[in-house]
Amino acid sequence: MLSKSGTAKFTARLLALLALFSIALQPAHAQSILRDAETEAFLDEISEPLIRAAGLEPANVDIVLINDKSINAFVAGGQTVYLHTGLIHAATTANEVQGVIAHELGHIEGGHVIRYSEGAEAAGNISIASLILAAAAVAAGAGEAGMAIMQAGQQAAMGKFLAFSRVQESVADASGARYLSAAGISGRGSISFFKKLQNFEFRLGIPQTDSYDRTHPLSGERITVLEDTYKADPAWEAPLHPKWEADFKRVKAKLLGYIAEPNATLRDYPESDLTVPGHYARAYAWHKAAYPDKALREADALVAKNPDDPYFLELRGQILLESGKPTEALASLRRATELTGNQPLIAAILGHALIATEDPDKLQEAERVLKSAVTRDNNNPFAWYQLGVVYQALGDEPRAALASAERYLMMGAPQLALPNAAKAMAGLPEYSNDWIRAQDVKLVAEAQVQRMSKRRR
């Protein structure tokens, strides 16, 4: 039997789980999103066959990278899969990442985020019923019996909630296996990644006998259930996709170079490593450590291997730009933008370089490049900021204000977006396209400010 403190712990734990879920619903505000043209292209490419197998449209599904060293992935409403950088670092193959994405797509197809309230409601009903019975027992003079009923109800509520969560995870596992099979992709990566998670559980001392008090089944339980399914599938022995695996090594290396301490990167990718991932990782490490000449040497080595690889050219241009040489960066960035068909993230860097030259003759090109970037990818605060700088330099105050309003809104600062949107509307021709856009931003910002005000009350 639980003590009063035990009842409090159960209640606190259920509330904590609900709080964690509410945090997950706003990942972009609570956590840092990393954006990189090559990484996004890679994640889109390895996900597309799985998304189609799940009966979803690739154009409607986003795979978003979160800068968090924990090994995790989640969905939080809509059709977006969030992957932590820690998961990419822990994975050995692209196939392992595909196994994780397939599982998360199972949550999307199953509508699990929407149905989450069902589990909370069922647990709440048990808890409320136990409180009613406990109150009746206390009123009848059986205080100890009333406390026991309440404690048992809290325990049952928690068990019900956790069981609901584990069922959802098991369903997502089965769905993920189905998508991999339909796409002709081996489940070996899924099993090997679960085994990695199991090793982490061993190291943390998590008992492997019972998953009763967990939101997820134990990794060992999941391996047992899934391994037979995967091994019976014709795709089990399918070879790993050579391009995907090579691209994964590149993406993983540049990610490590970007987020890890330079010493750690240079330890894992020493000077003797003359592979593409080696040059990639060291270029980012040297650049981060403020050794621009060494970073440029690594980037030049990559361009020498493939002069028409847009991501090598992007890296070279970015190093030159951020080393105070924007004019020298232009050729590489223009070529990278051209080769990728004006990829918005790369085009935004080109726009920045054009502005950084401080050459008034380049402002028109910067405006054109940046307008194209925000039109094709509206969710890029950096591009909106640069476009605002261009309009400011051209003396177009209303459009500079509109660009600022757009940027502040997507940064989660509606109180700053609101006056900028109003300023834009005051200076733009009434009912023009830009005026209507400023009005839309103003209305959204007003609604968000009102919600924020209500939450503070």
Kinemage of the C-alpha trace (Angstrom):
@kinemage 1
@onewidth
@group {chain A} dominant
@subgroup {mainchain}
@vectorlist {calphas} color= white
{ca met a 1} P 0.000 0.000 0.000
{ca leu a 2} L 1.220 3.510 -0.803
{ca ser a 3} L 1.704 6.264 1.739
{ca lys a 4} L 0.374 9.801 1.331
{ca ser a 5} L 3.713 10.721 -0.196
{ca gly a 6} L 3.298 7.822 -2.631
{ca thr a 7} L -0.039 9.216 -3.796
{ca ala a 8} L 1.543 12.608 -4.288
{ca lys a 9} L 4.329 11.044 -6.345
{ca phe a 10} L 1.839 9.313 -8.658
{ca thr a 11} L -0.072 12.560 -9.166
{ca ala a 12} L 3.112 14.515 -9.780
{ca arg a 13} L 4.330 11.921 -12.255
{ca leu a 14} L 1.140 11.997 -14.296
{ca leu a 15} L 1.240 15.796 -14.345
{ca ala a 16} L 4.889 15.688 -15.388
{ca leu a 17} L 4.081 13.401 -18.317
{ca leu a 18} L 1.301 15.718 -19.427
{ca ala a 19} L 3.646 18.697 -19.090
{ca leu a 20} L 6.293 16.977 -21.211
{ca phe a 21} L 3.685 16.347 -23.882
{ca ser a 22} L 2.595 19.993 -23.904
{ca ile a 23} L 6.236 21.058 -24.300
{ca ala a 24} L 6.619 18.708 -27.278
{ca leu a 25} L 3.707 20.446 -28.979
{ca gln a 26} L 5.830 23.601 -29.328
{ca pro a 27} L 9.287 22.296 -30.221
{ca ala a 28} L 10.235 25.194 -32.449
{ca his a 29} L 9.790 27.669 -29.615
{ca ala a 30} L 11.426 25.555 -26.911
{ca gln a 31} L 14.342 24.118 -28.853
{ca ser a 32} L 16.812 25.214 -31.525
{ca ile a 33} L 16.128 24.075 -35.082
{ca leu a 34} L 19.169 23.469 -37.268
{ca arg a 35} L 18.811 24.126 -40.974
{ca asp a 36} L 21.243 23.018 -43.660
{ca ala a 37} L 20.455 22.586 -47.344
{ca glu a 38} L 22.392 19.332 -47.783
{ca thr a 39} L 21.067 17.750 -44.585
{ca glu a 40} L 17.473 18.624 -45.422
{ca ala a 41} L 17.865 17.238 -48.953
{ca phe a 42} L 19.326 14.035 -47.519
{ca leu a 43} L 16.550 13.563 -44.944
{ca asp a 44} L 13.895 14.258 -47.586
{ca glu a 45} L 15.444 11.714 -49.952
{ca ile a 46} L 15.729 8.837 -47.462
{ca ser a 47} L 12.244 9.565 -46.090
{ca glu a 48} L 10.314 9.836 -49.352
{ca pro a 49} L 9.762 6.086 -49.973
{ca leu a 50} L 8.672 5.614 -46.352
{ca ile a 51} L 6.291 8.562 -46.473
{ca arg a 52} L 4.690 7.192 -49.624
{ca ala a 53} L 4.439 3.739 -48.024
{ca ala a 54} L 2.567 5.363 -45.130
{ca gly a 55} L 0.020 6.763 -47.577
{ca leu a 56} L 1.184 10.348 -47.052
{ca glu a 57} L 2.372 13.010 -49.499
{ca pro a 58} L 6.105 13.799 -49.238
{ca ala a 59} L 5.397 17.467 -49.959
{ca asn a 60} L 3.267 17.629 -46.810
{ca val a 61} L 5.727 15.922 -44.426
{ca asp a 62} L 8.692 17.738 -42.905
{ca ile a 63} L 11.732 16.150 -41.271
{ca val a 64} L 13.190 18.733 -38.883
{ca leu a 65} L 16.529 18.577 -37.078
{ca ile a 66} L 16.629 19.782 -33.458
{ca asn a 67} L 19.932 20.776 -31.841
{ca asp a 68} L 19.763 18.476 -28.835
{ca lys a 69} L 22.419 15.928 -27.858
{ca ser a 70} L 19.899 13.447 -26.438
{ca ile a 71} L 18.969 10.428 -28.561
{ca asn a 72} L 15.382 11.168 -29.398
{ca ala a 73} L 12.800 11.673 -32.120
{ca phe a 74} L 9.156 12.676 -31.851
{ca val a 75} L 6.074 14.024 -33.572
{ca ala a 76} L 4.035 16.841 -32.096
{ca gly a 77} L 0.951 17.296 -34.225
{ca gly a 78} L 0.667 17.882 -37.939
{ca gln a 79} L 2.961 15.957 -40.269
{ca thr a 80} L 6.391 16.852 -38.934
{ca val a 81} L 9.015 14.434 -37.631
{ca tyr a 82} L 11.581 15.959 -35.286
{ca leu a 83} L 15.005 14.322 -35.003
{ca his a 84} L 17.562 15.265 -32.365
{ca thr a 85} L 21.160 15.779 -33.423
{ca gly a 86} L 22.108 13.257 -30.730
{ca leu a 87} L 20.235 10.609 -32.688
{ca ile a 88} L 22.178 11.378 -35.872
{ca his a 89} L 25.427 11.215 -33.908
{ca ala a 90} L 24.474 7.866 -32.342
{ca ala a 91} L 23.389 6.291 -35.649
{ca thr a 92} L 25.910 4.350 -37.699
{ca thr a 93} L 23.978 4.136 -40.964
{ca ala a 94} L 21.291 5.943 -42.897
{ca asn a 95} L 19.285 2.729 -42.576
{ca glu a 96} L 19.162 3.181 -38.802
{ca val a 97} L 17.816 6.705 -39.237
{ca gln a 98} L 15.198 5.374 -41.662
{ca gly a 99} L 14.048 2.910 -39.009
{ca val a 100} L 13.460 5.789 -36.592
{ca ile a 101} L 11.669 7.902 -39.198
{ca ala a 102} L 9.440 4.952 -40.146
{ca his a 103} L 8.411 4.572 -36.491
{ca glu a 104} L 7.569 8.270 -36.171
{ca leu a 105} L 5.545 8.156 -39.393
{ca gly a 106} L 3.547 5.411 -37.696
{ca his a 107} L 2.557 7.932 -35.033
{ca ile a 108} L 1.489 10.398 -37.738
{ca glu a 109} L -0.550 7.871 -39.722
{ca gly a 110} L -2.151 6.588 -36.519
{ca gly a 111} L -3.099 10.072 -35.368
{ca his a 112} L -1.466 9.318 -32.026
{ca val a 113} L -0.860 12.928 -31.015
{ca ile a 114} L -4.546 13.719 -31.521
{ca arg a 115} L -5.550 10.547 -29.652
{ca tyr a 116} L -3.188 11.281 -26.782
{ca ser a 117} L -6.041 12.949 -24.896
{ca glu a 118} L -7.909 9.616 -24.915
{ca gly a 119} L -5.270 8.064 -22.676
{ca ala a 120} L -5.206 11.072 -20.373
{ca glu a 121} L -9.006 11.094 -20.210
{ca ala a 122} L -9.187 7.383 -19.358
{ca ala a 123} L -6.622 7.862 -16.593
{ca gly a 124} L -8.476 10.935 -15.368
{ca asn a 125} L -11.785 9.064 -15.221
{ca ile a 126} L -10.233 6.387 -13.010
{ca ser a 127} L -8.707 9.028 -10.761
{ca ile a 128} L -11.978 10.968 -10.444
{ca ala a 129} L -13.925 7.782 -9.696
{ca ser a 130} L -11.463 6.865 -6.979
{ca leu a 131} L -11.792 10.316 -5.422
{ca ile a 132} L -15.595 9.991 -5.343
{ca leu a 133} L -15.421 6.581 -3.685
{ca ala a 134} L -12.775 7.826 -1.260
{ca ala a 135} L -14.927 10.804 -0.298
{ca ala a 136} L -17.878 8.486 0.326
{ca ala a 137} L -15.745 6.252 2.562
{ca val a 138} L -14.460 9.243 4.548
{ca ala a 139} L -18.016 10.560 4.961
{ca ala a 140} L -19.002 7.161 6.330
{ca gly a 141} L -16.247 7.429 8.936
{ca ala a 142} L -13.759 5.092 7.246
{ca gly a 143} L -10.900 7.537 6.769
{ca glu a 144} L -8.156 4.942 6.273
{ca ala a 145} L -10.266 3.054 3.754
{ca gly a 146} L -10.889 6.288 1.894
{ca met a 147} L -7.170 7.011 1.691
{ca ala a 148} L -6.494 3.477 0.446
{ca ile a 149} L -9.144 3.827 -2.275
{ca met a 150} L -7.666 7.126 -3.430
{ca gln a 151} L -4.129 5.715 -3.512
{ca ala a 152} L -5.250 2.649 -5.466
{ca gly a 153} L -7.095 4.878 -7.907
{ca gln a 154} L -4.027 7.026 -8.491
{ca gln a 155} L -1.947 3.924 -9.146
{ca ala a 156} L -4.544 2.527 -11.535
{ca ala a 157} L -4.753 5.880 -13.353
{ca met a 158} L -1.010 5.988 -13.873
{ca gly a 159} L -0.976 2.369 -15.049
{ca lys a 160} L -3.783 3.046 -17.496
{ca phe a 161} L -2.033 6.093 -18.914
{ca leu a 162} L 1.326 4.344 -19.307
{ca ala a 163} L -0.304 1.281 -20.871
{ca phe a 164} L -2.027 3.528 -23.427
{ca ser a 165} L 1.325 5.120 -24.294
{ca arg a 166} L 3.050 1.730 -24.662
{ca val a 167} L 0.297 0.499 -26.982
{ca gln a 168} L 0.783 3.553 -29.196
{ca glu a 169} L 4.523 2.884 -29.346
{ca ser a 170} L 3.961 -0.774 -30.246
{ca val a 171} L 1.515 0.215 -32.993
{ca ala a 172} L 4.057 2.705 -34.372
{ca asp a 173} L 6.732 -0.023 -34.330
{ca ala a 174} L 4.493 -2.347 -36.354
{ca ser a 175} L 3.534 0.428 -38.761
{ca gly a 176} L 7.182 1.370 -39.260
{ca ala a 177} L 8.019 -2.237 -40.116
{ca arg a 178} L 5.204 -2.227 -42.661
{ca tyr a 179} L 6.487 0.958 -44.327
{ca leu a 180} L 10.047 -0.347 -44.545
{ca ser a 181} L 8.796 -3.576 -46.114
{ca ala a 182} L 6.584 -1.769 -48.635
{ca ala a 183} L 9.513 0.450 -49.616
{ca gly a 184} L 11.842 -2.536 -50.011
{ca ile a 185} L 14.130 -1.199 -47.274
{ca ser a 186} L 15.768 -3.557 -44.792
{ca gly a 187} L 14.766 -3.521 -41.137
{ca arg a 188} L 18.318 -4.337 -40.081
{ca gly a 189} L 18.921 -0.688 -39.209
{ca ser a 190} L 15.818 -0.573 -37.051
{ca ile a 191} L 16.946 -3.608 -35.051
{ca ser a 192} L 20.532 -2.392 -34.711
{ca phe a 193} L 19.351 0.993 -33.433
{ca phe a 194} L 17.059 -0.643 -30.877
{ca lys a 195} L 20.066 -2.644 -29.713
{ca lys a 196} L 21.962 0.606 -29.219
{ca leu a 197} L 19.086 1.926 -27.136
{ca gln a 198} L 19.103 -1.306 -25.157
{ca asn a 199} L 22.807 -0.817 -24.397
{ca phe a 200} L 22.027 2.678 -23.094
{ca glu a 201} L 19.326 1.188 -20.872
{ca phe a 202} L 21.859 -1.324 -19.518
{ca arg a 203} L 24.330 1.462 -18.771
{ca leu a 204} L 21.657 3.482 -16.994
{ca gly a 205} L 20.753 0.468 -14.883
{ca ile a 206} L 17.163 0.296 -16.136
{ca pro a 207} L 15.650 -3.077 -15.132
{ca gln a 208} L 14.941 -5.218 -18.188
{ca thr a 209} L 12.254 -7.399 -16.638
{ca asp a 210} L 9.119 -5.244 -16.838
{ca ser a 211} L 8.047 -2.116 -18.730
{ca tyr a 212} L 4.963 -1.598 -16.550
{ca asp a 213} L 6.006 1.837 -15.269
{ca arg a 214} L 7.367 3.142 -18.615
{ca thr a 215} L 5.835 5.131 -21.476
{ca his a 216} L 7.697 2.918 -24.000
{ca pro a 217} L 8.180 -0.852 -24.107
{ca leu a 218} L 11.700 -1.897 -23.166
{ca ser a 219} L 14.023 -2.021 -26.159
{ca gly a 220} L 14.559 -5.740 -25.576
{ca glu a 221} L 10.814 -6.326 -25.799
{ca arg a 222} L 10.632 -4.353 -29.021
{ca ile a 223} L 13.546 -6.279 -30.533
{ca thr a 224} L 11.894 -9.589 -29.665
{ca val a 225} L 8.630 -8.579 -31.323
{ca leu a 226} L 10.138 -6.953 -34.406
{ca glu a 227} L 13.098 -9.189 -35.230
{ca asp a 228} L 10.991 -12.123 -36.429
{ca thr a 229} L 8.850 -9.756 -38.507
{ca tyr a 230} L 11.841 -8.147 -40.167
{ca lys a 231} L 13.712 -11.387 -40.792
{ca ala a 232} L 10.688 -12.895 -42.529
{ca asp a 233} L 10.505 -9.924 -44.895
{ca pro a 234} L 12.226 -10.227 -48.312
{ca ala a 235} L 13.788 -6.802 -47.745
{ca trp a 236} L 15.778 -8.049 -44.710
{ca glu a 237} L 18.740 -9.042 -46.885
{ca ala a 238} L 18.396 -6.064 -49.233
{ca pro a 239} L 21.740 -4.230 -49.583
{ca leu a 240} L 22.016 -0.790 -48.055
{ca his a 241} L 21.594 2.046 -50.540
{ca pro a 242} L 25.187 3.115 -51.374
{ca lys a 243} L 24.334 6.772 -52.098
{ca trp a 244} L 22.280 7.167 -48.939
{ca glu a 245} L 25.022 5.642 -46.822
{ca ala a 246} L 27.720 7.835 -48.395
{ca asp a 247} L 25.544 10.929 -47.974
{ca phe a 248} L 24.883 10.013 -44.351
{ca lys a 249} L 28.613 9.966 -43.607
{ca arg a 250} L 28.917 13.456 -45.112
{ca val a 251} L 25.959 14.856 -43.199
{ca lys a 252} L 27.075 13.287 -39.927
{ca ala a 253} L 30.605 14.649 -40.326
{ca lys a 254} L 29.540 18.216 -41.081
{ca leu a 255} L 27.010 18.088 -38.216
{ca leu a 256} L 29.716 16.996 -35.784
{ca gly a 257} L 32.052 19.686 -37.079
{ca tyr a 258} L 29.354 22.289 -36.556
{ca ile a 259} L 28.117 21.387 -33.063
{ca ala a 260} L 31.067 19.642 -31.366
{ca glu a 261} L 34.106 21.246 -29.814
{ca pro a 262} L 36.853 21.542 -32.455
{ca asn a 263} L 39.255 19.343 -30.461
{ca ala a 264} L 36.706 16.529 -30.398
{ca thr a 265} L 36.106 16.830 -34.141
{ca leu a 266} L 39.824 16.845 -34.947
{ca arg a 267} L 40.276 13.767 -32.758
{ca asp a 268} L 37.567 11.851 -34.621
{ca tyr a 269} L 38.632 13.152 -38.047
{ca pro a 270} L 42.447 13.560 -37.946
{ca glu a 271} L 44.506 15.175 -40.688
{ca ser a 272} L 45.326 11.718 -42.033
{ca asp a 273} L 41.661 11.218 -42.966
{ca leu a 274} L 41.493 12.412 -46.582
{ca thr a 275} L 37.922 11.251 -47.201
{ca val a 276} L 35.082 13.644 -47.985
{ca pro a 277} L 33.652 13.321 -44.438
{ca gly a 278} L 37.116 13.998 -43.017
{ca his a 279} L 37.587 17.208 -44.994
{ca tyr a 280} L 34.014 18.242 -44.208
{ca ala a 281} L 34.347 17.792 -40.454
{ca arg a 282} L 37.719 19.542 -40.253
{ca ala a 283} L 36.526 22.472 -42.376
{ca tyr a 284} L 33.750 23.181 -39.890
{ca ala a 285} L 36.028 22.554 -36.911
{ca trp a 286} L 38.747 24.922 -38.123
{ca his a 287} L 36.163 27.543 -39.078
{ca lys a 288} L 34.548 27.272 -35.642
{ca ala a 289} L 37.970 27.569 -33.988
{ca ala a 290} L 38.684 30.763 -36.000
{ca tyr a 291} L 41.359 29.336 -38.297
{ca pro a 292} L 39.945 30.535 -41.628
{ca asp a 293} L 42.998 29.587 -43.720
{ca lys a 294} L 42.900 25.985 -42.488
{ca ala a 295} L 39.129 25.836 -42.961
{ca leu a 296} L 39.462 27.164 -46.512
{ca arg a 297} L 42.183 24.609 -47.269
{ca glu a 298} L 39.782 21.802 -46.337
{ca ala a 299} L 36.987 23.343 -48.409
{ca asp a 300} L 39.315 23.728 -51.386
{ca ala a 301} L 40.231 20.047 -51.064
{ca leu a 302} L 36.543 19.175 -51.321
{ca val a 303} L 35.988 21.417 -54.360
{ca ala a 304} L 39.034 19.840 -55.993
{ca lys a 305} L 37.393 16.419 -55.589
{ca asn a 306} L 34.178 17.629 -57.228
{ca pro a 307} L 34.084 21.200 -58.594
{ca asp a 308} L 30.346 20.993 -59.284
{ca asp a 309} L 29.189 19.763 -55.888
{ca pro a 310} L 26.953 22.646 -54.732
{ca tyr a 311} L 27.408 21.887 -51.045
{ca phe a 312} L 31.205 22.003 -51.308
{ca leu a 313} L 30.884 25.353 -53.073
{ca glu a 314} L 28.404 26.576 -50.453
{ca leu a 315} L 30.861 25.690 -47.690
{ca arg a 316} L 33.737 27.427 -49.463
{ca gly a 317} L 31.660 30.554 -50.020
{ca gln a 318} L 30.418 30.602 -46.445
{ca ile a 319} L 33.950 30.354 -45.035
{ca leu a 320} L 35.110 33.249 -47.230
{ca leu a 321} L 32.055 35.338 -46.364
{ca glu a 322} L 32.369 34.806 -42.622
{ca ser a 323} L 36.114 35.451 -42.816
{ca gly a 324} L 35.465 38.978 -44.087
{ca lys a 325} L 35.906 38.249 -47.807
{ca pro a 326} L 32.374 38.566 -49.247
{ca thr a 327} L 33.481 39.572 -52.739
{ca glu a 328} L 35.664 36.468 -53.023
{ca ala a 329} L 32.725 34.349 -51.788
{ca leu a 330} L 30.347 35.428 -54.548
{ca ala a 331} L 31.584 33.120 -57.328
{ca ser a 332} L 31.236 29.972 -55.204
{ca leu a 333} L 27.858 30.992 -53.768
{ca arg a 334} L 26.433 32.016 -57.149
{ca arg a 335} L 27.482 28.673 -58.621
{ca ala a 336} L 26.057 26.730 -55.649
{ca thr a 337} L 22.772 28.615 -55.975
{ca glu a 338} L 22.652 27.913 -59.712
{ca leu a 339} L 23.460 24.196 -59.325
{ca thr a 340} L 20.681 23.713 -56.747
{ca gly a 341} L 18.050 25.590 -58.706
{ca asn a 342} L 18.051 28.530 -56.282
{ca gln a 343} L 17.858 26.437 -53.113
{ca pro a 344} L 16.465 28.972 -50.583
{ca leu a 345} L 18.963 28.421 -47.768
{ca ile a 346} L 21.941 28.733 -50.110
{ca ala a 347} L 20.358 31.694 -51.905
{ca ala a 348} L 19.963 33.454 -48.550
{ca ile a 349} L 23.707 33.131 -47.933
{ca leu a 350} L 24.360 34.539 -51.418
{ca gly a 351} L 22.054 37.458 -50.628
{ca his a 352} L 23.970 38.073 -47.408
{ca ala a 353} L 27.284 38.060 -49.297
{ca leu a 354} L 25.972 40.543 -51.871
{ca ile a 355} L 24.942 42.914 -49.079
{ca ala a 356} L 28.236 42.412 -47.222
{ca thr a 357} L 30.231 43.692 -50.217
{ca glu a 358} L 28.726 47.133 -49.426
{ca asp a 359} L 28.498 47.699 -53.173
{ca pro a 360} L 25.270 49.619 -53.967
{ca asp a 361} L 25.271 48.130 -57.464
{ca lys a 362} L 24.716 44.676 -55.957
{ca leu a 363} L 21.591 45.588 -53.963
{ca gln a 364} L 19.194 44.879 -56.838
{ca glu a 365} L 20.626 41.389 -57.260
{ca ala a 366} L 20.453 40.855 -53.493
{ca glu a 367} L 16.776 41.886 -53.481
{ca arg a 368} L 15.967 39.499 -56.320
{ca val a 369} L 17.837 36.581 -54.740
{ca leu a 370} L 16.352 37.108 -51.282
{ca lys a 371} L 12.783 37.635 -52.525
{ca ser a 372} L 13.069 34.330 -54.356
{ca ala a 373} L 14.411 32.676 -51.192
{ca val a 374} L 11.555 33.810 -48.920
{ca thr a 375} L 8.959 33.033 -51.594
{ca arg a 376} L 10.146 29.434 -51.820
{ca asp a 377} L 10.829 29.033 -48.088
{ca asn a 378} L 8.871 31.453 -45.943
{ca asn a 379} L 10.147 29.973 -42.678
{ca asn a 380} L 13.633 31.503 -42.750
{ca pro a 381} L 14.164 34.413 -40.315
{ca phe a 382} L 17.721 34.952 -41.572
{ca ala a 383} L 16.543 35.526 -45.159
{ca trp a 384} L 13.823 37.920 -43.994
{ca tyr a 385} L 16.387 39.866 -41.965
{ca gln a 386} L 18.704 40.198 -44.957
{ca leu a 387} L 15.807 41.268 -47.177
{ca gly a 388} L 14.918 43.940 -44.612
{ca val a 389} L 18.514 45.187 -44.750
{ca val a 390} L 18.257 45.479 -48.545
{ca tyr a 391} L 15.001 47.448 -48.375
{ca gln a 392} L 16.470 49.718 -45.703
{ca ala a 393} L 19.508 50.400 -47.898
{ca leu a 394} L 17.220 51.147 -50.865
{ca gly a 395} L 15.170 53.577 -48.761
{ca asp a 396} L 12.025 51.416 -48.893
{ca glu a 397} L 10.975 51.793 -45.242
{ca pro a 398} L 7.511 50.152 -45.521
{ca arg a 399} L 8.882 46.928 -47.043
{ca ala a 400} L 11.771 46.931 -44.582
{ca ala a 401} L 9.170 47.049 -41.815
{ca leu a 402} L 7.197 44.206 -43.444
{ca ala a 403} L 10.326 42.038 -43.639
{ca ser a 404} L 10.974 42.727 -39.938
{ca ala a 405} L 7.363 41.860 -39.087
{ca glu a 406} L 7.656 38.537 -40.929
{ca arg a 407} L 10.919 37.740 -39.148
{ca tyr a 408} L 9.655 38.578 -35.666
{ca leu a 409} L 6.459 36.583 -36.183
{ca met a 410} L 8.287 33.381 -37.099
{ca met a 411} L 10.704 33.948 -34.216
{ca gly a 412} L 7.786 33.858 -31.772
{ca ala a 413} L 7.891 37.586 -30.962
{ca pro a 414} L 4.441 38.869 -32.050
{ca gln a 415} L 4.757 41.942 -29.798
{ca leu a 416} L 7.614 43.088 -32.052
{ca ala a 417} L 5.928 41.960 -35.276
{ca leu a 418} L 2.804 44.006 -34.546
{ca pro a 419} L 4.232 47.570 -34.742
{ca asn a 420} L 6.307 46.675 -37.783
{ca ala a 421} L 3.259 45.300 -39.584
{ca ala a 422} L 1.314 48.464 -38.729
{ca lys a 423} L 4.185 50.630 -40.014
{ca ala a 424} L 4.275 48.627 -43.253
{ca met a 425} L 0.518 49.028 -43.791
{ca ala a 426} L 0.766 52.781 -43.228
{ca gly a 427} L 3.367 53.175 -45.978
{ca leu a 428} L 2.251 50.642 -48.604
{ca pro a 429} L -0.398 51.191 -51.310
{ca glu a 430} L -3.704 50.077 -49.826
{ca tyr a 431} L -4.817 46.588 -50.943
{ca ser a 432} L -1.563 45.908 -52.775
{ca asn a 433} L -0.124 42.401 -52.327
{ca asp a 434} L 2.403 43.593 -49.754
{ca trp a 435} L -0.253 45.621 -47.897
{ca ile a 436} L -2.523 42.570 -47.687
{ca arg a 437} L 0.404 40.472 -46.434
{ca ala a 438} L 1.189 43.091 -43.779
{ca gln a 439} L -2.458 43.022 -42.720
{ca asp a 440} L -2.337 39.227 -42.393
{ca val a 441} L 0.807 39.427 -40.266
{ca lys a 442} L -0.818 42.118 -38.093
{ca leu a 443} L -3.936 40.000 -37.485
{ca val a 444} L -1.898 36.920 -36.580
{ca ala a 445} L 0.380 38.947 -34.303
{ca glu a 446} L -2.607 40.549 -32.552
{ca ala a 447} L -4.144 37.143 -31.884
{ca gln a 448} L -0.869 35.790 -30.517
{ca val a 449} L -0.346 38.822 -28.267
{ca gln a 450} L -3.871 38.383 -26.870
{ca arg a 451} L -3.209 34.708 -26.108
{ca met a 452} L 0.060 35.592 -24.398
{ca ser a 453} L -1.728 38.244 -22.326
{ca lys a 454} L -4.391 35.753 -21.205
{ca arg a 455} L -1.768 33.217 -20.146
{ca arg a 456} L -0.050 35.814 -17.947
{ca arg a 457} L -3.275 36.608 -16.059
